[in-house]
């Protein structure tokens, strides 16, 4: 260092250059990013929606059907309570087969039933759709594994829509407090 620089620093005038400004900006950006991350982890509450899902389960043995309306549903992957059975019906399972005349006809499958119904699930809504327990995207045609206190079931999703208890139609969102 030369004498002039030493004398300026000794006289109490701090040196502030572009490198100091860049370091300061980087430090502020890191603190802001950490704050945003902490907020997203701890502070941001996901808004929950109740979703009405119609389902179908084919090929169930009649003796294995032990569902009841209003039974609580749990997601197999996380064991979290995710909803309840609104209603369901049990009918004879049918398949298409050729009869003795060679015609394609619908025929009952002995000892097998088809269960169709509606369940109400609590989901998180994103721009991609509804996520069951924050992990499983619900889509039409997708299979989902849920269980009740008495039975586990794998079913195919036939339709998905937001649920409104007043009208049972797709009109309103449920706030997190109402969803519980």
Phi, psi and omega per residue, in radians:
X1 nan 2.591 3.113
X2 -1.613 2.980 -3.037
X3 -1.154 -0.626 -3.104
X4 -1.136 -0.713 3.129
X5 -1.166 -0.757 3.118
X6 -1.067 -0.698 -3.117
X7 -1.204 -0.631 3.125
X8 -1.163 -0.757 3.141
X9 -1.186 -0.621 3.135
X10 -1.222 -0.598 -3.101
X11 -1.254 -0.072 3.053
X12 1.647 0.167 3.087
X13 -1.644 1.909 -3.122
X14 -1.252 2.619 3.086
X15 -1.665 2.275 -3.126
X16 -2.273 1.985 -3.079
X17 -2.142 -3.045 -3.075
X18 -1.105 -0.644 3.130
X19 -1.061 -0.682 3.100
X20 -1.127 -0.699 3.125
X21 -1.121 -0.773 3.131
X22 -1.088 -0.772 3.125
X23 -1.096 -0.734 3.126
X24 -1.100 -0.740 3.122
X25 -1.124 -0.723 3.120
X26 -1.105 -0.762 3.132
X27 -1.089 -0.767 3.116
X28 -1.109 -0.703 3.129
X29 -1.139 -0.702 3.119
X30 -1.132 -0.770 3.132
X31 -1.107 -0.727 3.120
X32 -1.126 -0.729 3.128
X33 -1.131 -0.727 3.094
X34 -1.112 -0.734 3.110
X35 -1.088 -0.751 3.106
X36 -1.118 -0.726 3.123
X37 -1.111 -0.781 3.118
X38 -1.105 -0.716 3.095
X39 -1.078 -0.773 -3.130
X40 -1.129 -0.584 -3.128
X41 -1.367 -0.832 -2.989
X42 -1.821 -0.535 -2.971
X43 -1.697 -0.533 -3.037
X44 -1.433 2.099 3.076
X45 -1.651 2.305 3.067
X46 -1.327 2.411 3.079
X47 -1.428 2.235 -3.098
X48 -1.729 2.511 3.135
X49 -2.166 2.566 2.974
X50 -1.602 2.326 -3.056
X51 -2.148 2.354 3.075
X52 -1.671 2.102 -3.083
X53 -2.102 2.205 3.008
X54 -1.644 2.511 -3.053
X55 -2.392 2.946 3.105
X56 -2.557 2.338 3.037
X57 -2.213 2.083 -3.136
X58 -1.757 2.646 2.978
X59 1.300 0.594 3.138
X60 -1.577 2.304 3.051
X61 -1.178 2.393 -3.058
X62 -0.964 -0.653 -3.117
X63 -1.271 -0.229 -3.131
X64 -1.651 0.006 -3.139
X65 -1.531 1.895 3.120
X66 -2.378 0.874 3.118
X67 -1.665 2.751 3.035
X68 -2.472 2.578 3.104
X69 -1.131 2.574 -3.098
X70 1.220 0.128 3.085
X71 -1.188 2.394 3.118
X72 -1.204 2.510 3.111
X73 -1.979 2.463 3.128
X74 -2.165 2.483 3.121
X75 -1.435 2.228 -3.052
X76 -1.055 -0.693 -3.040
X77 -1.177 -0.607 -3.046
X78 -2.104 -0.103 -3.099
X79 1.051 0.389 3.128
X80 -1.597 2.508 3.059
X81 -1.237 2.226 -3.050
X82 -2.162 -0.105 -3.136
X83 2.905 -2.713 -3.139
X84 -2.671 2.860 3.102
X85 -1.476 2.140 3.131
X86 -1.434 -0.892 -3.138
X87 -2.834 2.768 3.076
X88 -2.753 2.774 3.066
X89 -2.318 2.637 3.113
X90 -2.061 2.264 3.117
X91 -2.373 2.893 3.098
X92 -1.142 2.410 3.079
X93 -1.352 2.388 3.110
X94 -2.185 2.652 3.034
X95 -2.395 2.797 3.072
X96 -1.544 2.368 -3.136
X97 -2.568 2.828 3.098
X98 -1.555 2.334 3.089
X99 -1.516 -3.050 -3.091
X100 -1.123 -0.338 3.100
X101 -1.600 0.021 3.130
X102 1.451 0.218 3.134
X103 -1.605 2.524 3.093
X104 -1.429 2.072 -3.102
X105 -2.307 2.798 3.077
X106 -1.509 2.229 -3.092
X107 -2.227 2.531 3.092
X108 -1.275 2.514 3.068
X109 -1.704 2.040 -3.076
X110 -1.084 2.347 3.058
X111 1.341 -0.008 -3.132
X112 -2.024 2.520 -3.114
X113 -2.189 2.795 3.013
X114 -2.020 2.242 3.118
X115 -1.892 2.167 3.052
X116 -2.170 2.622 3.140
X117 -3.120 -2.931 -3.117
X118 -2.277 2.356 3.050
X119 -2.178 2.680 3.087
X120 -1.939 2.126 -3.116
X121 -2.074 2.564 3.049
X122 -1.682 2.106 -3.030
X123 -2.323 2.805 2.989
X124 -1.639 2.413 -3.117
X125 -1.809 2.265 3.044
X126 -2.216 -3.113 3.094
X127 -1.199 -0.299 3.108
X128 -1.519 -0.383 -3.122
X129 2.496 -2.698 -3.099
X130 -1.743 2.308 3.126
X131 -1.894 2.139 3.083
X132 -1.345 2.117 -3.124
X133 0.954 0.470 3.093
X134 1.284 0.047 -3.046
X135 -2.166 -0.526 -3.009
X136 -1.993 2.028 3.090
X137 -1.293 2.155 3.114
X138 -1.498 2.165 3.084
X139 -2.379 2.665 3.113
X140 -1.120 2.321 -3.121
X141 1.634 -0.230 -3.141
X142 -1.302 2.563 3.020
X143 -1.713 2.446 -3.098
X144 -2.278 2.424 3.112
X145 -1.866 2.055 3.097
X146 -2.247 2.878 3.035
X147 -2.495 2.758 3.027
X148 -1.938 -2.968 3.081
X149 -1.183 -0.358 -3.061
X150 -2.000 -0.369 -2.973
X151 -2.631 2.488 2.976
X152 -1.749 2.498 3.141
X153 -2.470 2.540 3.014
X154 -1.994 2.101 -3.078
X155 -2.262 2.822 3.099
X156 -1.727 2.308 3.126
X157 -1.373 2.162 3.114
X158 -1.682 -0.633 3.118
X159 -2.726 2.730 -3.135
X160 -2.414 2.307 3.022
X161 -2.705 2.712 3.093
X162 -1.132 2.527 -3.056
X163 -1.874 2.314 3.032
X164 -2.073 2.056 -3.095
X165 -1.061 -0.531 -3.104
X166 -1.210 -0.725 -3.026
X167 -2.071 -0.121 -3.043
X168 0.941 0.640 3.082
X169 -2.226 3.091 -3.053
X170 -1.606 1.470 -3.101
X171 -2.256 -0.665 -2.976
X172 -2.264 2.738 3.097
X173 -1.621 2.663 3.089
X174 -1.829 2.297 3.125
X175 -1.310 2.829 -3.134
X176 -0.963 -0.651 -3.128
X177 -1.198 -0.683 3.141
X178 -1.259 -0.486 -3.079
X179 -1.251 -0.321 -3.099
X180 -1.661 nan nan
